């Protein structure tokens, strides 16, 4: 009986210790998350970069928190790029200013692209819908499976950009440079391709109506 009692006591003690360790771990994760989010709003670029990468580390250490972190970093990118309530998918690219994305914005996109999708919420995507990405140099950026519905990408530089599986319905790509871009499996219904350069772009299995107004001299699109 004494031996049995000792076993039960040890089991309960181990369980209690395990719970305490988990509570402590969760408290540390919460503290790291809060500090990283606070850093995202800092004035200094180095502090914001630290916040972005700190959230990426929290996401790896605590997969259960990944859906929330994806939403936070998506909102951060949208805020840096600018958003609008009523985008015009038919607007021309005339007068669009060419601009460079911030290092912190590119870092956030990189962290989002590298995450493990198995830890996302059901149906979750990086949400950059209705974002003002016009004129931005996004060459080579990994934007696969990103929700860019209704976004302004006029005159954006997208050389070799991975947009496979992306949601680009009613996005404005007028005047965009999509040379060798990967648009395989992308949803492009209603997208504006006027004066867009799609030379060497891949559009196999993409959902679209036509490429009216697009410039294609090397047909690797798979579109007929």
Kinemage of the C-alpha trace (Angstrom):
@kinemage 1
@onewidth
@group {chain A} dominant
@subgroup {mainchain}
@vectorlist {calphas} color= white
{ca unk a 1} P 0.000 0.000 0.000
{ca unk a 2} L 2.858 2.346 0.841
{ca unk a 3} L 4.514 1.625 -2.520
{ca unk a 4} L 1.219 2.181 -4.367
{ca unk a 5} L 0.666 5.434 -2.527
{ca unk a 6} L 4.148 6.592 -3.463
{ca unk a 7} L 3.512 5.804 -7.118
{ca unk a 8} L 0.229 7.742 -7.101
{ca unk a 9} L 1.893 10.682 -5.323
{ca unk a 10} L 4.752 10.739 -7.827
{ca unk a 11} L 2.336 10.588 -10.778
{ca unk a 12} L 0.276 13.483 -9.410
{ca unk a 13} L 3.412 15.488 -8.687
{ca unk a 14} L 4.721 14.898 -12.215
{ca unk a 15} L 1.377 15.958 -13.688
{ca unk a 16} L 1.304 19.095 -11.557
{ca unk a 17} L 4.888 19.936 -12.539
{ca unk a 18} L 4.043 19.418 -16.204
{ca unk a 19} L 1.063 21.778 -15.909
{ca unk a 20} L 3.213 24.404 -14.211
{ca unk a 21} L 5.845 24.126 -16.932
{ca unk a 22} L 3.188 24.528 -19.641
{ca unk a 23} L 1.649 27.551 -17.881
{ca unk a 24} L 5.094 29.121 -17.626
{ca unk a 25} L 5.807 28.380 -21.282
{ca unk a 26} L 2.515 29.903 -22.386
{ca unk a 27} L 3.217 32.973 -20.293
{ca unk a 28} L 6.599 33.367 -21.964
{ca unk a 29} L 5.055 32.968 -25.431
{ca unk a 30} L 2.420 35.593 -24.621
{ca unk a 31} L 5.087 37.989 -23.356
{ca unk a 32} L 7.231 37.461 -26.488
{ca unk a 33} L 4.207 37.941 -28.737
{ca unk a 34} L 3.145 41.166 -27.013
{ca unk a 35} L 6.660 42.604 -27.147
{ca unk a 36} L 7.052 41.709 -30.848
{ca unk a 37} L 3.728 43.300 -31.774
{ca unk a 38} L 4.739 46.435 -29.891
{ca unk a 39} L 7.978 46.531 -31.900
{ca unk a 40} L 6.030 46.528 -35.182
{ca unk a 41} L 4.783 50.018 -34.373
{ca unk a 42} L 8.209 51.431 -33.530
{ca unk a 43} L 9.702 54.344 -35.467
{ca unk a 44} L 13.047 52.649 -36.104
{ca unk a 45} L 13.325 50.187 -39.002
{ca unk a 46} L 15.703 47.947 -37.026
{ca unk a 47} L 13.182 47.623 -34.191
{ca unk a 48} L 10.354 46.791 -36.612
{ca unk a 49} L 12.523 44.167 -38.295
{ca unk a 50} L 13.216 42.663 -34.885
{ca unk a 51} L 9.486 42.479 -34.247
{ca unk a 52} L 8.831 40.758 -37.583
{ca unk a 53} L 11.469 38.090 -37.028
{ca unk a 54} L 10.459 37.653 -33.383
{ca unk a 55} L 6.918 36.854 -34.502
{ca unk a 56} L 8.331 34.365 -36.991
{ca unk a 57} L 10.184 32.626 -34.155
{ca unk a 58} L 7.088 32.590 -31.935
{ca unk a 59} L 5.161 31.059 -34.845
{ca unk a 60} L 7.693 28.225 -35.062
{ca unk a 61} L 7.851 27.677 -31.302
{ca unk a 62} L 4.081 27.810 -30.778
{ca unk a 63} L 2.172 26.496 -33.837
{ca unk a 64} L -1.144 27.102 -32.072
{ca unk a 65} L -0.468 30.844 -32.267
{ca unk a 66} L 0.330 30.799 -35.989
{ca unk a 67} L -3.166 31.801 -37.263
{ca unk a 68} L -3.093 34.949 -35.087
{ca unk a 69} L 0.458 35.834 -36.142
{ca unk a 70} L -0.446 35.390 -39.826
{ca unk a 71} L -3.272 37.895 -39.359
{ca unk a 72} L -0.985 40.341 -37.530
{ca unk a 73} L 1.761 40.223 -40.167
{ca unk a 74} L -0.788 40.427 -43.000
{ca unk a 75} L -2.250 43.560 -41.422
{ca unk a 76} L 1.276 44.951 -40.998
{ca unk a 77} L 2.013 44.512 -44.727
{ca unk a 78} L -1.350 46.003 -45.729
{ca unk a 79} L -0.691 48.997 -43.504
{ca unk a 80} L 2.791 49.514 -44.965
{ca unk a 81} L 1.498 49.200 -48.537
{ca unk a 82} L -1.694 51.181 -48.039
{ca unk a 83} L -5.251 49.998 -48.584
{ca unk a 84} L -8.441 51.364 -50.047
{ca unk a 85} L -12.125 50.583 -49.677
{ca unk a 86} L -13.272 50.744 -53.309
{ca unk a 87} L -10.489 49.733 -55.738
{ca unk a 88} L -10.996 50.360 -59.453
{ca unk a 89} L -9.842 47.252 -61.397
{ca unk a 90} L -10.237 49.087 -64.711
{ca unk a 91} L -8.028 52.103 -63.930
{ca unk a 92} L -5.067 52.698 -66.238
{ca unk a 93} L -1.452 52.666 -65.094
{ca unk a 94} L -0.894 56.262 -66.172
{ca unk a 95} L 0.577 58.421 -63.437
{ca unk a 96} L 1.391 55.536 -61.086
{ca unk a 97} L 4.527 56.287 -59.057
{ca unk a 98} L 7.260 53.640 -58.989
{ca unk a 99} L 8.374 52.981 -55.409
{ca unk a 100} L 10.519 50.615 -53.374
{ca unk a 101} L 8.963 48.443 -50.659
{ca unk a 102} L 10.347 48.802 -47.150
{ca unk a 103} L 12.780 46.212 -45.815
{ca unk a 104} L 10.387 45.464 -42.958
{ca unk a 105} L 7.535 44.855 -45.410
{ca unk a 106} L 9.653 42.437 -47.467
{ca unk a 107} L 10.764 40.677 -44.271
{ca unk a 108} L 7.155 40.168 -43.192
{ca unk a 109} L 6.276 38.721 -46.611
{ca unk a 110} L 9.270 36.382 -46.359
{ca unk a 111} L 8.284 35.170 -42.877
{ca unk a 112} L 4.720 34.570 -44.061
{ca unk a 113} L 5.875 32.653 -47.138
{ca unk a 114} L 8.136 30.348 -45.103
{ca unk a 115} L 5.536 29.318 -42.520
{ca unk a 116} L 4.174 25.776 -42.256
{ca unk a 117} L 0.658 25.888 -43.816
{ca unk a 118} L -0.381 22.854 -41.778
{ca unk a 119} L -0.602 25.128 -38.736
{ca unk a 120} L -2.857 27.702 -40.412
{ca unk a 121} L -6.530 28.018 -39.586
{ca unk a 122} L -8.809 26.212 -42.031
{ca unk a 123} L -8.809 28.044 -45.363
{ca unk a 124} L -6.442 30.732 -44.088
{ca unk a 125} L -4.265 32.709 -46.508
{ca unk a 126} L -1.982 35.687 -46.172
{ca unk a 127} L -4.586 38.423 -46.651
{ca unk a 128} L -3.400 41.328 -48.786
{ca unk a 129} L -6.766 41.922 -50.405
{ca unk a 130} L -7.517 45.510 -51.493
{ca unk a 131} L -3.879 46.463 -50.891
{ca unk a 132} L -2.202 49.313 -52.727
{ca unk a 133} L 0.859 47.596 -54.198
{ca unk a 134} L 0.982 49.852 -57.243
{ca unk a 135} L 4.447 50.665 -58.550
{ca unk a 136} L 6.216 48.428 -56.019
{ca unk a 137} L 9.316 46.421 -56.926
{ca unk a 138} L 8.311 42.895 -55.860
{ca unk a 139} L 10.604 40.967 -58.168
{ca unk a 140} L 11.338 37.460 -56.924
{ca unk a 141} L 9.073 37.834 -53.862
{ca unk a 142} L 7.225 34.690 -52.773
{ca unk a 143} L 3.501 35.492 -52.898
{ca unk a 144} L 2.195 31.978 -53.495
{ca unk a 145} L -1.377 31.353 -52.275
{ca unk a 146} L -1.694 34.984 -51.105
{ca unk a 147} L -5.104 36.654 -51.215
{ca unk a 148} L -4.655 39.711 -53.465
{ca unk a 149} L -8.299 40.036 -54.466
{ca unk a 150} L -9.077 43.555 -55.662
{ca unk a 151} L -5.526 44.778 -55.047
{ca unk a 152} L -3.838 47.527 -57.051
{ca unk a 153} L -0.715 46.137 -58.754
{ca unk a 154} L -0.500 48.695 -61.562
{ca unk a 155} L 3.047 49.067 -62.864
{ca unk a 156} L 4.303 46.691 -60.174
{ca unk a 157} L 7.585 44.941 -60.975
{ca unk a 158} L 6.917 41.223 -60.662
{ca unk a 159} L 9.835 39.650 -62.535
{ca unk a 160} L 10.006 35.994 -61.505
{ca unk a 161} L 7.550 36.566 -58.655
{ca unk a 162} L 5.851 33.423 -57.327
{ca unk a 163} L 2.106 34.065 -57.534
{ca unk a 164} L 1.143 30.421 -57.939
{ca unk a 165} L -2.253 29.680 -56.434
{ca unk a 166} L -2.748 33.342 -55.530
{ca unk a 167} L -6.189 34.960 -55.463
{ca unk a 168} L -6.003 37.867 -57.939
{ca unk a 169} L -9.648 38.213 -58.873
{ca unk a 170} L -10.447 41.770 -59.983
{ca unk a 171} L -6.878 42.847 -59.257
{ca unk a 172} L -5.448 45.654 -61.386
{ca unk a 173} L -2.252 44.488 -63.107
{ca unk a 174} L -2.293 47.205 -65.791
{ca unk a 175} L 1.221 48.061 -66.935
{ca unk a 176} L 2.697 45.457 -64.615
{ca unk a 177} L 5.969 43.689 -65.440
{ca unk a 178} L 5.209 39.993 -64.950
{ca unk a 179} L 8.097 38.616 -66.998
{ca unk a 180} L 8.667 34.951 -66.041
{ca unk a 181} L 6.191 35.289 -63.171
{ca unk a 182} L 4.643 32.071 -61.862
{ca unk a 183} L 0.850 32.369 -62.024
{ca unk a 184} L 0.095 28.670 -62.220
{ca unk a 185} L -3.202 27.835 -60.579
{ca unk a 186} L -3.892 31.502 -59.776
{ca unk a 187} L -7.449 32.874 -59.729
{ca unk a 188} L -7.443 35.784 -62.209
{ca unk a 189} L -11.095 36.261 -63.104
{ca unk a 190} L -11.808 39.936 -63.709
{ca unk a 191} L -8.138 40.953 -63.496
{ca unk a 192} L -6.977 43.862 -65.662
{ca unk a 193} L -3.929 42.987 -67.820
{ca unk a 194} L -3.904 46.104 -70.007
{ca unk a 195} L -0.312 46.810 -71.124
{ca unk a 196} L 1.016 44.149 -68.728
{ca unk a 197} L 4.164 42.333 -69.867
{ca unk a 198} L 3.654 38.573 -69.497
{ca unk a 199} L 6.616 37.467 -71.576
{ca unk a 200} L 7.674 34.036 -70.319
{ca unk a 201} L 5.029 33.993 -67.570
{ca unk a 202} L 3.451 30.685 -66.545
{ca unk a 203} L -0.343 30.577 -66.365
{ca unk a 204} L -0.991 26.844 -66.554
{ca unk a 205} L -4.244 25.923 -64.801
{ca unk a 206} L -4.898 29.580 -63.984
{ca unk a 207} L -8.539 30.661 -63.882
{ca unk a 208} L -9.075 33.610 -66.223
{ca unk a 209} L -11.277 34.779 -69.067
{ca unk a 210} L -8.679 36.374 -71.321
{ca unk a 211} L -5.419 38.286 -71.470
{ca unk a 212} L -6.836 41.230 -73.362
{ca unk a 213} L -4.310 44.021 -73.711
{ca unk a 214} L -1.396 41.956 -72.352
{ca unk a 215} L 1.997 41.849 -74.068
{ca unk a 216} L 3.301 38.317 -74.728
{ca unk a 217} L 6.159 37.590 -77.123
{ca unk a 218} L 7.278 34.255 -75.660
{ca unk a 219} L 4.351 31.931 -75.099
{ca unk a 220} L 4.983 29.789 -72.035
{ca unk a 221} L 1.591 30.550 -70.538
{ca unk a 222} L -0.209 27.400 -71.556
{ca unk a 223} L -3.213 29.607 -72.401
{ca unk a 224} L -4.963 29.013 -75.720
